[in-house]
Amino acid sequence: TTALIDKYIGPKTQIIKHNEGLVMAGCTEGHGHYMMSKFYDYGNHVIKMSSTDTRETILGAIRTKAENNDDYIFGFGFDYLALKDPGKYPTRQDIDLYAENIPVYLQDSEGHKGIANTLCIKNSGILGADGKVKEEFKYKNYVVIDDDGYPTGMLLEQAGTYVRSHGCVPNDDEDVWYKCALAAQKALNEMGYTAAIEGWANKFGMVTYDVIKEMDAAGGLTLNFGMAYEIENLSPKEVSDALDAAVEAMGKYGSDRVHANLVKLFEDGTPESGTGYMIDANAKGECGKPIWDADELKDITARANSKGLSMHIHAMGDNAVKTVVDAYVSSVRKDGVRNQIVHLRNVAPSDYDRMAQNGIIASCGVLWHRFYPESVVKANLDYVTSLMAEKYWYEGYPYQSFISHKVHTSISTDAPASSGSPTDPFGIMEVAATGTQNFLGQSYTTPWDKKELIQDRADFLRSLTIEGAYQMGSEKTRGSIAVGKFADFILISQNVLTCDEKVLHDTKVLKTFFEGKCVYDIDAR
């Protein structure tokens, strides 16, 4: 072994002795929101909430912020299931009492539900002259209304992100976002990531693209960085304009380290909250609804792919996944286009082979957000179980099925919407290997868990490394330790291929190297 290594040692080679643990390629985060999560720490007008917040505590925080004469208020972290019922969440009129003249938007912990005040809703342009939601508003069914037909302030799925994006736009300067980018990069490097896809790159404005470009130009990027341009427009013209903007971003911001060639869409919401798009109906005969119909999705996919843009679509229900796969199969792709599906909570058996045969990438949550009746707070048990057919209670995130069917599979966390589950690669690996989160106090398994446990840990490492690089179109230069590739690698404290599966979460990243430079050292903290 020494003889094999010696021939690669030159006059400028740095020799690092690592006698225990493992040296492996750096990991890839296949879909996260790290810059957004850091904005909650550094934004000037942000309220941080938690699952224990009530209507009263939220209103108290809004009143305090409003007294500081903020330009806007953005909140994050309330628990939708705890506050979903009228009377439990603050209405737009409640918020107006303290912040009538500044836009307010509160986002739940998973990013799929929101609460807005009247000014924010008006600013978004979704209301007609009568104060009710315009008939032509695409996401009208996701706006919660009162008995008289007026918005209560609660917004579900795309209605929420649309209203926030158009009605409560942060005006923080580049300095704030630079702090966010540096903090996000630091957190990822410390966990062993040398590549990451930011799943909502333009949702807070193109300033995020500008900051990443500046860091890249200054030599400050220590990640192979993916940027996803989200499209959630209403009319054919708006879709065309958004695609043009995504193409412009790809050309303006793309580089060897920055991959600005992704288009993000939502095809559904979350099965647990009733907005997943499912094949099997629940007890009420409901299957949920797609956000884009099949023809719309096929059209936008074909147009994006023809421009060299790869699709990066959120789909959690099996019907949503099927609709996205249909769109991808029908599209003629340019060379280098890598269409991707994110999350994939449920998948119809017939779609595994279709994904494999058409090169579709599964960016898989790997059991990080499982739902079982026994894991739900008792008060919400009947509500949540009523939203899904019983089979879906025990089925979620079929990682091993992707591997068995030879689907390109990367690993993603969706952080900060991780529901208390781990975001570091080796904590995730333990969940995928054991089906439990004993180290986080969540000890429950089901037959579905056992079916989908990883059968070979080497497969999981490939998903974390070379498959993540493939997702980003970087497999020729990154994702494995090989002659001619960038030296993106990590030193970890134990051999995760052979250690006891119940201590995988104890694995520590000792050093992270990006392009041959040490960007994290545990001893230098």
N, C-alpha and C positions, 0 to 999 in steps of 0.2 A: 504493500500500500504506500509506504514512504517513497519508494522508487517512482510510483505512478504520480505522486504529488510533486516530487522534486523537479520534474521536467517543466512544471508550470511556474516555478519560482524564479522571478527576475529580480533585478537590482532595486525595483521600487515596490516589490511585493511586501505587504504587511502580513506577518504570520501570527495567527491567533490560535492558541491552544485551548481546545474545548474537549475535555476528556470524558465528560458525563453528559447525558441528555442527547440532544439531537441538533444537527445543523440542517435546515430545510429552507426551501424557497420562501420568500415573503408571501403573506396571505392577501387575498383580495376580498374586499367587502362588496358584494354584488349589488347592493341597493341599500342605501342608508340616507339619513338626513342630518349629518353631523354639523354642517354649517348652520342649518336651521336650529338645531338643538343648542348650539353655542350662542345663537342670537338671543335665546331666552335668558342667557347669563349676562350678555353684554349690551343688549338693546336698551335704549334710553327710556322706553315707554312700555316696558313689559311687566305684566303681573304673572308670577309663577304660582300655579295652583296645584292641588293634589287631590287624590281620591277622597280625602276626608272633608274637602271644602263643601259648604252648603250655600244655599241661596244667600243667606245673611252674610257669611264671611266673604263671599265673592263681591257682593254689593259694597261691603265695607272697604275692600281693597280698591274698588273702582272709585269710591268717594275720595279716598286718600290720594290716588293718582290724579284725579280731576282737580283737586285742590292745588296741585302743583302746576296747573295750567299746561298740561301736556298737549302736544299737537294731535296725538291720537293715543289710544290705549289698545294694546294687544295682549291677550292672556293665553296661557297654555296650561293644560293639565287636569281639567275637571273630569270627573267620571260620568260619562253619559248614562250608564245603566243606573247609577245612583240618583241622577237628576232628571231622567227622561220624562217623568210625569208632570203635567201642569201643576203649578203650585210649589214644585220643588226647585225648578230652575228660575233664574231671574229673567223676566220678560223684557222685551225692548223698552216697554214703558217704565219698568222698574229702573233700568239703567239710565233712562232719560232723566230721571229725577236728580241724578248726580252728574251726568255727562251728556247734556242735551246738545251741546254745540261742538263736540268733537266726536269723530267716529270711534266706536268701540267694537272690537271683535274678540271673542273668547273661543279658543279651540280646545277640543277635548284631548285626552292623553293619547289617543290613537290617531288624531288628525282627521277623523272622518265626520265629526259633528261640530257645529259651531253655534254660538249665540251672538247676535248683533243688536246694537241699538238702532233706533229709527233712522238717524242720520247716515249710518253706515249702509243700511239697506237702501235708502234713497240714493246715496252716492253711487251705488252699484248699477242703477238704471233698470232694476227688474220690476219696478212698480209702475202701474199706469196712473192716470190722473185721478182715479177713484181710490188710490191707496192700496189696491189689491195687486196681486202678481199678474203681470201681463200674460195673456194666453199663449203668446209665442215663446215665452221663456222655456227653453228646453228642459230645465231641471225643475219645473214647477212642482212636480209631485214630491220633491224633496224639501219643499218649504212647508213647515208646520204652520197651520192656520188655526184661528179661533173659530167659535161657532158662527161668527158673522163673516168669515172668509178673509180676515186680515191676518198678516203674518204675526206670529207670537214673538218672533225673534230667534226661535230654534230652527236651525238649518242642517239638513242632512247631506252627506256626500258632496257631490259637485256643486250643489246650491251653496253650500258653505264656503268652499274654496273659491267659487266664482264671486260671491259677494265680498269676501275678504280681499281678493285680488283687485277688485274694481272699486271697492268702497272704503277700504282701510289700508292704504298703502304706506308702509314705513318710509320715513324720510331721513333715516339715519345715514350719516356720511360714510365715505369709504374707510375712514379710520376704524369705525365700529366693525365693519365687515372684515377688515384686515385682521382684527383681533379674533373674530369668529373663525376665520380660515386658519389662522395659526394655531388656535386652541384645538380645532377639529383635527388638524394634521398631527399635532402632538399626541392627542388621545389615541388616534389610529396607530401611529408608529409605536406607542407604548404597548399596544395590544398585539403587535406583530404584523400589522397591515402595511404593505408597501404599495397598495393600489386600492382605489375605492371609487364607487359610482355615487354621485350626489343625485338623489332621485327627484329633486324638486328645484333644479338649479335656477329657474327664472321666476319662481313664485314670489320672491321678494324683490324682484327687479333685476335688470341685467348687471347691477353692481356686483353680484356674486361672480359673474363671468369676468368682469373687469379686474377684480381683485386676484382671481386665480391667474389671469394672464400676467398681471404685474409680478406676482410671486415667481412665476415661471421665468419671465424675462430677467428677473434679478437673481436667478439661481436659488431661490428660496423654497422651491417645491421639493418635498421629500416623499411624494406619492405620485404614482401613475394615476391620473385623475380623470374620471368620466363625468360629463355634464349632460343631464337630461332636460330637454326643453319641453315643458308641459303644454299641451294644447287642450283647451276645454271651451272652445268657442261655439257660437250658436248658429251662425248662418254660413252658407257655402263660401261667401266672400271672406268672412272672418277666418275660416279654416284655411283658405288659400293664403291669406295674409300671414297667418301664423306659420304655415309651412315655409313661406318665403323667409320669415324671420329666423326660423330654425336653420335653414340653409345658410343664411347670412352669418349666423352665430358659428356654424361649423367652419366656415372659411375664415372668419375673423379671429376666432379664439383657438382653433385646433393647432396642435404642435405634437412633437414626439412624446410629450408627457401629458398633454391635455387632449382628451377625446370628446369633442363637442358635437358628436354625430348621432346623438340619441334623441328620439322623440318619445315623450312620456304621455300615455293616456290612462284613464281609468275605464274599465269595462263594467265594473260593479263595485259594491262596497264590501261589507263584511257579513258573512252568514250569521254570526252571533247576534248582530243587531238587526237582522231582517232585511238587509240591503244587498246580500249576496244573491247572485243569479244562479239558481239551482235547477237541475233536471227533475229531481223528485220533489213533489209538492209537500208542504207541511200539512198539519192537521186541518188547517183552514183552506186547503186547496191552493195555496199561494206558492209561487216559485221565485219571487223577486223579479226585478226588471233590469235589462241591460241599460247602460248609460248611452252607448252608441248602438244603433241597430246594425244588423249584419252587413247591409249594403254600404252604410256609412263607413264601417270599419274596413271593409275590403277596399273601398275607394281611397281612403286616406293612407292605408298601408301601401297600396300600389304606387300612389303619388310620392310618398316619402321614400320608398325603396328605390324608385326611379331616379331620385335626386341624390342617392348615396347615403340616405339616413336610415339607421336601424331603429326598429320599433322596440319600445320598452314599456309593456302594458301591464298594469295591475289587473289581475283576475284571480278571484278567490273561490267562487262557486264553480262547480263542474260545467254548468252551462256557459258561464262566462269564458272558461278555459276553452271549451269546444268552439265558441264563436270566434275567439282570437286565433285558434289553430286554423279554422276555416279561412280566415282572412290571410294568414301567413301562407297557407298552401296555395291560395289562388294568386298570390303576387309573384311577379317575375323580378328577381332581385339582381341588383348590380353586384359585381364582385366586391367582396369585403363587407357586405351587409350581413349583420348578425341579428336576426329578430329574436326578441326575448319576452318571456312571460315571467312576471314577478309574483311571488307568494304562493299561488297554486295550492290553496288549502284542500280543495277536492278536485279530483281528475277522473273522468270517465275512463274505464279500462281501454276502450278503443282508441283513445287519444295518445297513449304512450308511444305506440309504434309510429303514428303519424308525426309526432314530434321528432322522433329519432330519424325517420326517413327524410324529413324536410329541414334538418339542421336547426331546429328550434331549440333555444336555450331555456332551461328551467332555472331561474334564480330563486332557489328554494329556501323557505323559512326554517325548514328542518325542525318541526315540532316545537318551535319556540312559543307558539301562541295557540296552544291546544285548548279545546273546550270539552269538558265533561260535566255532566250534571252535578256531580259531587264537588266540582271545583268552583261552582258559582255560588255567590252569596245567596242564602236561602230566600231572601226577599225577592230575588230576581229569577228564581229557578223556573217557575211556571212560565214567566214571560219569555225567557231565552229559549227554553226547550220547545215552546210553541212556534218558534220562528223557523225551525228546521225539521225536516223529516228525521225520524229517529236514527236512521243509519248515519246521518251526519254528526250525531252527537259524539260518535266514537271514531270517526274517520277524519284524519287531518294530516296534511303535509307528507305526502308519500315519497320520502327520499329514496328508499331502497328500490322502489318500483322504477324510478327514473334510471337508476344505475343499472338495474337488471335489463331494462329495455334499451340500454346504450344511448340514453338521452344526454346531451351535453348539460351538465348540472353544476352550477356554482352555488355558493352559500351567501345568504344575505340576512341582515338582522332587522332592517327597517327602523333602526334606532333613530330617535328616542321612543318610537312607538313599540317598545319591546315587551310591554306587559310584565315588567319585573323579571324577565328572563335574561340570561347572560348575553352580552354582546361580544365578548372576547372569543376567539376561535375555539379555544380548548374547553371552555365552559359549554359552548354549543355542541362540541364534539361529544362531551359526556352525555348531554341530553339525547343526542342522536344514537349513542351507543347503548344507553340504559333505559330510555323512555321515561326517566324521572328527573326531578330537580331536587334531590335530597339535600344538596348543599345549599339550596335556597328555601328549604322547608316545604317544598311542594312534592310530596311523595305519592304519586298515583300512576298506575299503568293500566292499559287495556289490551285486548287482543290486537287491536290495530297497531298499537305501539310496537308489539312484539314482531308483527309482520313487517313493519317498516324500519326496524332497527338496522343500523349499518352492519353488513355481514363482513366487511373487510375494511379496516380503518385506513388502509392505503387508498381506498376509493375516496374516503372523506378528505384525505390530504390532497388528492388530485383535484377534488372539487374546490378546495380552498386556494389552490395554487395555479396549476396549468389550465384548469377549466375556467377559473376566474380570468386568467389572461386571455383565454380564447374568447370569452364574453366581450372583452374590451378590444379584441382584434390585435392583441399584443403577444400572442403565443410564440412568435418567431424571435422575439427579443427579451421576453420576460416569462415568469411563471415556472421556471425550473432552473436548477444550477447546471449550466452547460457552457462549454467553450463558445465564445461569440455572443453570449447573452449578457445583459446588464447584471451586475452583481447585486441583485435584490434578494437578500436572504436574512434569516433570523437564527439566533442561537437560543434554544429553549432548555429548560432545566431537567427534563426527563424525556425518555423515549416514549412518545405517545402511541407508537405502534405496538408496544409490548407491555406497558405498565398496566396495573389494575385499572379497569375501566371506571371504577368509582372514585379514582383520584385524578382523572384527567383534568378536572377543573383547577387542580392545584398547580398545573403547569405554569411556570413563570417565563416570560420573555426576558432574556438576559441582555441581549443586544439586538438591534435592528439596523440593517445596512440597506441603504438605497443608492444604487449606482456606485457601489464600492465605498461609500462614506457612511460612517457610523452616525445614525441620526437618533438613536436612543441607546442608552447604557444604564442598566439598573443600578450600577454602582455610582453613577454620577447624578442620581436624583437629588 
